[in-house]
Amino acid sequence: MTDRSLGLLIDEVALGLADDDDVARLEAMAAADPIVAARLDHARATFALLDDTADPLPLPEDIWKRIDQSIDLAEAETAPVAANVSGQRASKTEESNVIELGAVRAQLSRWRLSAFAGLAAAVVLAVALSWTVMSPKEPAVIAVLLNDQGDAVALIEGRPDNTTRVTLLERPDVAANQVMQVWTKPDADGPPVSLGLLETGESRTLTIQGLPAPNAQQLYEITTEPAGGSPTNLPTGPILGKGLAKEPVI
């Protein structure tokens, strides 16, 4: 499966548009691959923002009645046409008239299906457009941070605009008087640079100006520091997770 196909599958599952087989297939992939799991969590969190942009409103109680009335009106407008056709062809056999009536009913059924399909397509299109507007830019690099036991604890997505998305895969045990701090080394021979703090112990996007665009093999790590961050502006506490970045296959 290509990365683009996987991305579409993740979006469909997150939106609830995938069938049961696709959901089961993606969940199995996520259970075996922490990167897929993190991308799925990230998609669900991003799409959840759609629910926060407006208050939930129920459909009008008469929505289906109004749709039925519209269909009935179409049937009424079509009836004279069918009657006129029957009058002009009175010499035809009863079998032919039955066939014509069946054709009219089939046309009305197609209109009915088109109406419902159009409504569904409009909903999907609205969601898709909202996702396009809200979706962040593709990351330049991705890094999976591992702890000393080799477990994946965080997913880093570094973007060219100096934003870094940190998705925690585990909630580390951090004391109340400590905080998690995210670091990177833009230059392999240079000092670590702080990208920011995770004060709440939750996933977030960090922004820092003045750094070069992230590159492959760039080191990322998360350490435990005193409240307020490292007093030396360099890592001082235990390393919760670290890893080297790689460029995603788009």
Backbone bond lengths (Angstrom), bond angles and torsions (degrees), N, CA, C in turn:
res aa  C-N    CA-C-N  psi(-1)  N-CA   C-N-CA  omega(-1)  CA-C   N-CA-C  phi
1 M - - - 1.463 - - 1.522 109.37 -
2 T 1.357 116.71 129.77 1.450 119.96 178.43 1.520 109.91 -72.46
3 D 1.357 115.24 163.19 1.450 119.19 179.88 1.528 111.05 -64.24
4 R 1.346 116.07 -35.40 1.462 119.17 178.75 1.534 111.06 -65.64
5 S 1.345 116.92 -42.38 1.466 120.25 178.18 1.523 110.84 -64.60
6 L 1.337 115.75 -39.80 1.464 119.52 178.05 1.522 110.11 -63.87
7 G 1.338 116.62 -41.10 1.459 119.85 178.84 1.517 112.48 -61.50
8 L 1.337 117.12 -41.07 1.462 120.99 177.37 1.524 111.41 -64.36
9 L 1.333 116.25 -40.87 1.464 120.09 178.98 1.521 110.45 -64.33
10 I 1.331 116.62 -42.15 1.465 120.50 178.76 1.526 110.32 -61.21
11 D 1.344 117.02 -44.13 1.462 120.49 179.60 1.523 111.50 -63.04
12 E 1.344 116.83 -41.57 1.465 120.20 -179.29 1.523 111.03 -65.23
13 V 1.331 116.61 -41.15 1.470 119.44 178.50 1.517 110.25 -66.16
14 A 1.326 117.22 -43.18 1.461 121.24 -179.12 1.526 111.44 -63.35
15 L 1.345 116.45 -33.34 1.462 121.39 179.35 1.522 113.19 -83.81
16 G 1.345 116.49 -10.89 1.452 119.69 -177.34 1.513 113.53 80.11
17 L 1.348 117.03 21.32 1.462 121.45 -178.65 1.523 112.52 -96.66
18 A 1.329 117.96 -11.05 1.464 121.34 -176.99 1.526 110.38 -82.25
19 D 1.350 115.62 152.17 1.461 118.63 176.63 1.531 109.89 -80.36
20 D 1.325 115.87 174.37 1.464 120.65 -173.92 1.532 111.80 -61.57
21 D 1.323 116.51 -37.68 1.473 119.53 -179.11 1.520 111.23 -65.10
22 D 1.335 117.63 -42.51 1.465 120.83 179.77 1.530 110.45 -67.98
23 V 1.331 116.84 -38.33 1.466 120.09 178.01 1.528 110.32 -61.94
24 A 1.331 116.20 -46.10 1.465 120.71 -180.00 1.527 110.49 -63.67
25 R 1.331 116.57 -39.68 1.471 120.39 -179.82 1.532 110.79 -64.82
26 L 1.332 117.29 -43.51 1.467 119.84 -179.23 1.525 110.96 -69.40
27 E 1.320 117.27 -38.90 1.463 119.54 179.54 1.528 110.67 -64.51
28 A 1.342 116.96 -35.03 1.461 120.05 176.31 1.531 110.28 -66.71
29 M 1.330 117.09 -39.78 1.462 120.77 177.61 1.524 110.48 -65.09
30 A 1.335 116.60 -40.76 1.464 120.43 -179.71 1.520 111.54 -66.30
31 A 1.333 116.51 -35.48 1.466 119.81 178.94 1.526 111.72 -66.77
32 A 1.340 116.17 -27.98 1.462 120.16 -177.24 1.523 112.63 -96.24
33 D 1.331 117.92 -17.51 1.467 120.80 -174.21 1.527 109.21 -132.71
34 P 1.336 118.97 111.70 1.478 120.88 -178.13 1.518 113.00 -63.17
35 I 1.335 118.00 -27.30 1.461 119.61 178.89 1.527 110.15 -68.37
36 V 1.334 116.51 -43.76 1.468 120.24 176.98 1.529 109.88 -62.88
37 A 1.326 116.86 -41.30 1.465 120.74 179.34 1.527 110.60 -61.50
38 A 1.329 116.08 -42.71 1.459 119.59 -179.78 1.524 111.49 -67.03
39 R 1.335 116.78 -39.07 1.466 119.96 179.17 1.534 110.76 -66.08
40 L 1.331 116.83 -37.38 1.457 120.30 178.56 1.525 110.17 -66.80
41 D 1.342 116.83 -44.37 1.468 120.46 177.95 1.525 110.38 -61.14
42 H 1.343 115.39 -40.81 1.461 119.75 -178.96 1.534 110.72 -65.57
43 A 1.337 117.30 -41.62 1.467 120.70 179.15 1.528 110.52 -64.05
44 R 1.332 116.69 -43.23 1.464 119.34 179.72 1.523 110.92 -63.63
45 A 1.342 116.76 -40.25 1.461 120.08 179.15 1.524 110.85 -66.28
46 T 1.334 117.11 -38.29 1.462 120.73 -179.39 1.520 111.26 -69.12
47 F 1.344 116.88 -45.32 1.455 119.44 179.05 1.524 111.32 -66.64
48 A 1.332 116.66 -26.67 1.464 119.39 178.21 1.528 110.59 -63.22
49 L 1.354 116.59 -25.20 1.459 120.02 177.79 1.525 111.80 -62.02
50 L 1.342 116.28 -27.09 1.466 119.25 177.69 1.527 111.16 -61.04
51 D 1.334 116.24 -36.56 1.461 120.17 -179.62 1.518 111.49 -70.37
52 D 1.345 116.62 -23.26 1.460 120.14 -176.89 1.519 112.61 -86.45
53 T 1.329 117.79 -8.97 1.460 120.52 -176.61 1.520 113.37 -83.75
54 A 1.317 117.13 -12.23 1.466 119.88 -178.85 1.517 109.23 -155.02
55 D 1.321 114.31 152.67 1.458 119.19 176.19 1.519 109.51 -72.15
56 P 1.345 117.09 140.01 1.463 119.04 178.38 1.524 110.91 -66.83
57 L 1.310 116.70 130.03 1.461 122.18 -179.90 1.524 109.34 -123.10
58 P 1.322 117.57 133.35 1.473 119.40 178.64 1.520 110.02 -73.63
59 L 1.342 116.20 156.57 1.447 120.37 173.80 1.532 109.40 -65.96
60 P 1.329 117.42 147.93 1.472 118.75 175.83 1.524 110.27 -56.03
61 E 1.338 115.50 142.91 1.462 119.44 -176.34 1.531 112.10 -62.42
62 D 1.341 116.23 -27.27 1.460 118.79 -176.24 1.521 112.60 -98.57
63 I 1.345 117.91 17.36 1.461 120.02 -174.70 1.526 111.75 -59.96
64 W 1.345 116.51 -46.41 1.473 118.96 -178.31 1.524 110.80 -71.33
65 K 1.348 116.99 -33.11 1.461 119.95 176.76 1.527 109.87 -62.89
66 R 1.338 117.03 -41.39 1.455 120.95 -179.98 1.532 111.00 -66.22
67 I 1.336 116.15 -37.52 1.465 119.28 177.67 1.528 110.18 -65.49
68 D 1.361 115.99 -44.02 1.470 119.39 178.33 1.523 111.36 -61.57
69 Q 1.347 116.61 -38.91 1.462 119.44 179.49 1.522 110.84 -65.01
70 S 1.324 116.65 -38.12 1.466 119.92 178.31 1.520 110.78 -63.81
71 I 1.337 115.76 -40.11 1.465 119.85 178.92 1.519 110.60 -68.04
72 D 1.365 116.74 -40.93 1.459 120.38 178.27 1.526 111.21 -62.01
73 L 1.352 115.58 -37.42 1.460 119.54 178.63 1.525 110.38 -64.54
74 A 1.328 116.23 -40.10 1.463 119.92 177.79 1.522 110.66 -63.69
75 E 1.354 116.66 -38.00 1.463 120.01 178.14 1.521 110.65 -65.34
76 A 1.378 115.69 -40.31 1.458 119.40 -178.85 1.522 111.14 -66.13
77 E 1.333 116.31 -38.11 1.460 119.58 179.29 1.519 111.51 -70.31
78 T 1.306 117.24 -26.80 1.456 121.43 -178.57 1.526 111.49 -83.90
79 A 1.338 117.67 -25.49 1.462 121.63 -175.50 1.529 112.97 -58.19
80 P 1.375 118.81 -47.87 1.478 117.13 178.89 1.515 112.39 -59.75
81 V 1.311 116.69 -36.77 1.455 119.99 178.55 1.519 110.34 -61.55
82 A 1.324 115.90 -43.83 1.461 120.25 179.34 1.525 110.76 -64.92
83 A 1.371 115.99 -38.77 1.462 119.47 -179.71 1.519 110.52 -66.85
84 N 1.333 116.28 -40.80 1.458 120.42 179.41 1.523 111.02 -62.60
85 V 1.329 114.43 -41.61 1.457 118.65 178.50 1.515 110.19 -62.28
86 S 1.350 116.20 -39.55 1.466 119.78 -179.42 1.525 110.66 -66.40
87 G 1.389 116.70 -39.17 1.446 119.83 -179.34 1.509 112.54 -64.71
88 Q 1.341 115.43 -39.79 1.453 119.63 -179.11 1.518 112.27 -69.19
89 R 1.309 115.27 -23.03 1.463 118.77 -175.32 1.529 110.80 -117.55
90 A 1.343 116.01 36.41 1.465 120.21 -176.61 1.514 112.20 -60.50
91 S 1.315 115.21 -23.78 1.458 118.35 -178.01 1.514 112.92 -76.78
92 K 1.335 115.80 -9.55 1.466 117.91 -179.34 1.520 109.75 -73.52
93 T 1.257 115.75 161.01 1.459 121.40 179.70 1.509 110.21 -72.17
94 E 1.327 115.92 160.80 1.466 121.22 178.16 1.524 110.95 -59.96
95 E 1.303 116.09 -33.22 1.467 120.02 179.20 1.521 110.84 -61.66
96 S 1.337 117.65 -40.49 1.463 121.34 179.88 1.524 110.26 -65.87
97 N 1.374 116.21 -40.46 1.460 118.92 179.42 1.520 111.46 -63.61
98 V 1.299 116.87 -38.68 1.464 120.94 178.22 1.521 110.32 -62.41
99 I 1.345 115.15 -40.24 1.466 119.31 179.45 1.521 110.45 -63.70
100 E 1.365 116.59 -41.79 1.454 119.89 -179.56 1.527 110.88 -65.53
101 L 1.334 117.61 -42.25 1.449 121.18 178.50 1.527 110.62 -62.47
102 G 1.317 115.15 -38.61 1.460 118.71 177.49 1.517 111.53 -63.48
103 A 1.338 115.61 -37.31 1.463 119.35 178.97 1.518 111.03 -65.12
104 V 1.352 116.60 -40.84 1.461 120.59 178.22 1.519 110.47 -62.21
105 R 1.324 116.03 -45.63 1.464 119.81 179.69 1.523 111.10 -63.33
106 A 1.327 116.10 -37.99 1.463 119.49 178.01 1.513 110.94 -63.70
107 Q 1.367 115.83 -38.71 1.465 119.58 178.50 1.526 110.40 -63.94
108 L 1.343 115.98 -42.97 1.464 119.48 178.58 1.517 111.13 -63.27
109 S 1.316 117.55 -37.59 1.468 120.98 177.97 1.522 110.54 -63.26
110 R 1.364 114.25 -39.99 1.462 117.15 178.56 1.515 111.14 -64.69
111 W 1.368 116.95 -37.49 1.457 119.34 176.37 1.524 110.99 -62.31
112 R 1.349 114.37 -42.15 1.458 119.08 -179.26 1.533 110.62 -61.25
113 L 1.328 115.94 -45.26 1.473 120.19 178.15 1.519 111.20 -64.42
114 S 1.331 116.43 -39.22 1.463 120.02 -179.67 1.518 110.72 -63.72
115 A 1.342 115.93 -37.99 1.465 119.48 -179.77 1.522 110.72 -62.61
116 F 1.349 115.54 -47.03 1.463 118.78 -179.87 1.519 111.36 -68.26
117 A 1.338 116.61 -39.58 1.466 119.68 179.15 1.514 110.86 -64.49
118 G 1.340 116.53 -38.60 1.458 119.50 178.26 1.512 111.89 -64.48
119 L 1.349 116.51 -39.50 1.453 120.11 177.93 1.518 110.82 -62.94
120 A 1.334 116.90 -44.97 1.462 120.68 179.30 1.519 110.96 -64.34
121 A 1.328 117.07 -41.61 1.465 120.42 -179.75 1.517 110.83 -63.62
122 A 1.341 117.09 -36.99 1.462 120.12 179.51 1.520 111.08 -64.31
123 V 1.337 116.36 -41.04 1.470 119.92 178.25 1.524 110.60 -62.94
124 V 1.344 116.53 -47.53 1.466 120.38 -179.59 1.514 110.94 -62.23
125 L 1.346 117.11 -40.78 1.454 120.65 -179.75 1.518 111.08 -64.57
126 A 1.334 116.68 -40.03 1.466 119.58 179.10 1.513 111.25 -62.63
127 V 1.334 115.94 -42.80 1.467 119.61 178.17 1.515 110.83 -65.05
128 A 1.332 116.56 -42.70 1.457 120.29 -178.61 1.516 111.39 -63.44
129 L 1.352 117.30 -41.72 1.452 120.31 178.80 1.521 111.38 -65.38
130 S 1.321 116.56 -40.42 1.463 119.92 177.50 1.514 110.85 -62.50
131 W 1.349 116.78 -40.86 1.459 120.90 178.92 1.525 110.75 -64.42
132 T 1.350 117.13 -39.56 1.451 120.18 -179.61 1.520 110.81 -63.09
133 V 1.345 116.25 -41.01 1.458 120.03 -179.20 1.521 111.28 -69.36
134 M 1.357 116.20 -40.02 1.454 120.10 -174.08 1.517 113.10 -87.25
135 S 1.317 117.89 -18.54 1.455 120.29 -174.15 1.520 111.03 -66.52
136 P 1.332 118.31 130.09 1.456 120.37 179.29 1.523 111.02 -71.44
137 K 1.332 114.98 165.94 1.452 120.14 177.93 1.528 109.93 -66.38
138 E 1.324 114.87 154.55 1.451 120.11 178.67 1.528 109.50 -62.91
139 P 1.338 117.60 138.43 1.466 119.27 179.07 1.515 111.57 -68.79
140 A 1.350 115.21 147.32 1.461 120.25 175.16 1.523 110.16 -77.44
141 V 1.348 115.75 -35.67 1.464 120.78 178.67 1.517 109.62 -140.67
142 I 1.326 115.54 155.98 1.463 122.71 175.51 1.523 107.90 -132.07
143 A 1.323 115.92 137.81 1.466 120.64 178.23 1.516 109.30 -134.12
144 V 1.314 116.86 134.72 1.462 122.68 173.76 1.524 107.19 -100.70
145 L 1.327 116.56 119.49 1.459 120.95 -178.58 1.528 109.71 -90.92
146 L 1.330 115.60 130.24 1.464 122.24 -178.62 1.520 110.05 -113.05
147 N 1.346 115.75 147.56 1.463 119.41 174.90 1.521 109.95 -88.86
148 D 1.319 117.29 -173.24 1.467 121.19 -176.85 1.524 112.25 -64.06
149 Q 1.332 116.91 -24.23 1.464 120.33 179.63 1.532 112.22 -87.90
150 G 1.326 116.88 0.51 1.462 120.38 -179.81 1.507 113.72 83.04
151 D 1.329 118.63 11.78 1.460 121.94 178.32 1.525 109.74 -86.87
152 A 1.329 116.78 140.24 1.462 121.24 176.98 1.526 109.05 -73.80
153 V 1.325 116.73 122.89 1.466 121.09 -177.48 1.523 112.46 -112.91
154 A 1.340 117.56 -18.60 1.466 119.20 -178.85 1.527 110.10 -159.40
155 L 1.328 114.47 153.40 1.461 121.90 174.55 1.521 107.92 -117.06
156 I 1.329 116.43 127.13 1.462 122.42 179.75 1.525 108.93 -107.78
157 E 1.336 116.84 131.00 1.461 122.28 173.41 1.525 107.69 -121.59
158 G 1.340 115.65 107.77 1.453 120.83 -179.79 1.513 111.20 -95.36
159 R 1.325 117.35 128.20 1.458 121.55 -176.64 1.525 110.80 -113.54
160 P 1.348 117.12 154.73 1.469 120.68 -177.20 1.526 113.89 -62.94
161 D 1.348 118.23 -18.99 1.467 120.44 -176.59 1.524 112.56 -89.36
162 N 1.341 116.79 21.78 1.467 122.04 177.35 1.526 112.97 67.61
163 T 1.327 116.94 26.30 1.460 120.73 171.38 1.523 108.66 -110.97
164 T 1.305 115.23 144.22 1.463 121.46 -178.63 1.520 108.30 -130.47
165 R 1.321 116.49 119.45 1.458 121.32 177.61 1.517 108.34 -91.20
166 V 1.338 116.55 123.01 1.462 122.55 179.09 1.530 107.94 -111.44
167 T 1.314 116.52 112.79 1.464 121.86 178.43 1.521 108.29 -108.81
168 L 1.307 116.82 111.80 1.462 121.18 179.74 1.521 109.84 -76.72
169 L 1.316 116.03 132.04 1.461 121.82 178.09 1.527 110.99 -98.73
170 E 1.310 116.08 -15.75 1.468 122.49 173.41 1.521 107.27 -141.05
171 R 1.325 116.15 154.19 1.458 120.08 176.77 1.538 108.09 -97.85
172 P 1.345 117.03 101.39 1.460 120.29 -176.92 1.533 111.63 -62.80
173 D 1.312 115.67 152.72 1.459 121.91 178.74 1.525 108.19 -85.20
174 V 1.328 115.55 95.74 1.466 121.76 -177.94 1.522 108.66 -111.74
175 A 1.324 116.77 132.54 1.464 121.99 -179.44 1.526 110.88 -63.64
176 A 1.333 115.96 158.34 1.462 121.21 -176.60 1.522 112.30 -62.93
177 N 1.333 116.67 -29.11 1.466 120.05 -178.63 1.525 112.30 -95.03
178 Q 1.338 117.19 17.40 1.452 121.39 179.09 1.529 110.38 -128.04
179 V 1.323 115.38 169.25 1.454 120.91 -177.90 1.521 108.97 -146.40
180 M 1.324 116.72 152.34 1.460 120.70 175.09 1.526 109.41 -85.65
181 Q 1.328 116.08 135.40 1.459 121.61 179.25 1.527 108.82 -125.42
182 V 1.325 115.53 135.70 1.471 121.82 -176.15 1.529 108.81 -101.76
183 W 1.340 114.95 135.02 1.463 121.08 -176.63 1.528 110.29 -129.79
184 T 1.336 114.31 159.13 1.452 120.19 172.31 1.526 109.05 -149.27
185 K 1.332 115.19 164.03 1.466 120.98 176.66 1.532 107.93 -125.48
186 P 1.336 117.48 91.42 1.465 119.73 178.57 1.522 112.14 -58.26
187 D 1.343 115.42 -33.18 1.463 121.83 177.71 1.524 107.18 -112.91
188 A 1.336 116.44 121.50 1.465 119.89 -177.36 1.516 112.07 -57.03
189 D 1.328 118.24 -28.93 1.461 121.96 -179.33 1.522 112.89 -96.98
190 G 1.329 116.94 -0.29 1.454 120.52 -178.49 1.517 112.43 -98.11
191 P 1.329 116.97 179.11 1.472 121.15 -178.69 1.526 111.32 -78.68
192 P 1.324 118.11 159.19 1.467 120.89 174.36 1.527 110.77 -64.66
193 V 1.320 115.60 148.30 1.457 121.89 178.61 1.531 107.92 -121.00
194 S 1.334 115.69 133.14 1.466 119.52 179.56 1.513 110.41 -75.67
195 L 1.341 115.90 131.68 1.464 121.88 175.84 1.525 111.57 -95.43
196 G 1.333 116.73 -16.28 1.456 120.10 179.20 1.511 112.65 141.12
197 L 1.320 115.01 179.47 1.463 122.27 -176.77 1.531 110.77 -109.32
198 L 1.323 114.96 150.09 1.472 122.04 170.82 1.522 106.66 -107.40
199 E 1.342 115.35 74.48 1.474 119.45 -173.09 1.520 113.07 -61.67
200 T 1.316 116.95 -35.94 1.464 119.93 -176.25 1.522 112.61 -88.73
201 G 1.341 116.77 -3.69 1.459 119.30 -178.06 1.509 112.72 71.36
202 E 1.339 117.37 23.06 1.452 121.80 -178.75 1.521 110.33 -123.16
203 S 1.336 116.21 162.24 1.460 121.83 177.74 1.525 109.68 -61.63
204 R 1.337 115.89 144.42 1.460 119.80 178.36 1.523 109.74 -163.42
205 T 1.328 115.65 168.74 1.455 122.14 175.87 1.517 109.07 -103.42
206 L 1.334 116.30 127.50 1.459 122.49 -178.93 1.519 109.46 -105.73
207 T 1.320 116.69 144.16 1.472 121.89 179.82 1.515 109.33 -128.48
208 I 1.324 116.05 130.97 1.461 121.87 176.47 1.522 108.03 -142.98
209 Q 1.312 116.35 136.95 1.456 121.64 -176.59 1.530 110.91 -95.59
210 G 1.329 114.81 155.21 1.458 120.25 171.34 1.506 116.09 92.67
211 L 1.339 117.87 -0.02 1.459 119.23 179.35 1.522 110.17 -93.60
212 P 1.312 118.09 151.15 1.473 119.84 173.63 1.526 109.90 -69.49
213 A 1.323 115.46 162.18 1.468 119.38 177.61 1.518 109.52 -58.49
214 P 1.333 117.95 140.07 1.463 120.26 -178.94 1.523 111.33 -62.41
215 N 1.331 115.03 151.27 1.462 119.89 -177.17 1.520 110.52 -132.24
216 A 1.323 115.50 162.02 1.462 120.99 178.34 1.521 109.74 -61.69
217 Q 1.335 116.16 145.64 1.456 124.87 -178.63 1.531 112.56 73.40
218 Q 1.333 117.45 9.59 1.466 120.02 176.13 1.528 109.04 -73.82
219 L 1.307 117.00 135.14 1.462 122.30 -176.98 1.524 110.80 -83.12
220 Y 1.332 115.96 135.59 1.461 123.19 172.25 1.520 108.12 -127.41
221 E 1.332 116.17 146.36 1.460 119.80 176.22 1.522 110.47 -156.53
222 I 1.318 114.53 158.69 1.464 121.81 176.10 1.526 107.52 -122.90
223 T 1.328 115.90 130.82 1.464 120.84 179.38 1.524 110.09 -122.70
224 T 1.324 114.97 164.11 1.459 121.46 172.79 1.521 108.40 -96.03
225 E 1.333 116.21 125.05 1.462 121.78 -177.29 1.529 110.08 -128.87
226 P 1.342 116.76 165.05 1.470 119.33 175.82 1.522 110.85 -61.19
227 A 1.328 116.40 157.80 1.459 121.18 178.02 1.528 109.52 -53.27
228 G 1.328 115.65 131.86 1.453 120.46 -177.30 1.509 113.46 95.85
229 G 1.338 117.33 -10.90 1.456 120.82 177.62 1.514 113.43 103.93
230 S 1.313 115.75 172.54 1.458 121.82 -177.63 1.529 110.80 -58.95
231 P 1.337 118.17 130.68 1.466 120.51 179.19 1.526 112.73 -72.60
232 T 1.320 118.29 -16.08 1.461 121.73 -178.07 1.523 112.64 -104.60
233 N 1.350 116.41 -1.52 1.460 122.12 -174.92 1.524 111.84 62.11
234 L 1.323 115.39 22.64 1.462 123.19 173.07 1.521 107.44 -136.51
235 P 1.320 118.94 154.78 1.470 119.99 179.78 1.528 111.28 -59.25
236 T 1.346 115.30 131.89 1.460 120.19 178.73 1.525 112.19 -125.15
237 G 1.341 117.03 -24.76 1.452 119.44 -174.46 1.510 113.34 -95.97
238 P 1.317 116.38 -178.95 1.466 121.28 177.50 1.521 111.13 -59.61
239 I 1.325 116.22 147.66 1.463 121.86 178.07 1.530 108.76 -87.09
240 L 1.337 115.89 119.55 1.461 120.45 178.60 1.526 111.83 -80.84
241 G 1.334 117.01 -31.08 1.458 121.34 179.44 1.512 110.53 -170.27
242 K 1.319 116.87 148.61 1.465 120.58 178.12 1.525 108.86 -150.95
243 G 1.339 114.78 159.04 1.458 119.72 179.75 1.513 111.10 -175.62
244 L 1.335 115.31 160.09 1.453 122.29 178.69 1.527 109.94 -96.63
245 A 1.318 115.90 143.32 1.465 121.35 -177.96 1.511 111.70 -79.01
246 K 1.320 115.20 153.42 1.455 122.53 172.47 1.515 108.86 -135.76
247 E 1.327 116.28 152.87 1.450 120.48 176.94 1.534 109.07 -80.04
248 P 1.344 116.96 130.77 1.474 119.13 179.53 1.528 110.65 -71.19
249 V 1.320 115.26 151.83 1.457 121.30 176.53 1.523 107.53 -88.66
250 I 1.313 117.59 111.72 1.468 122.94 -176.39 1.519 108.57 -100.27
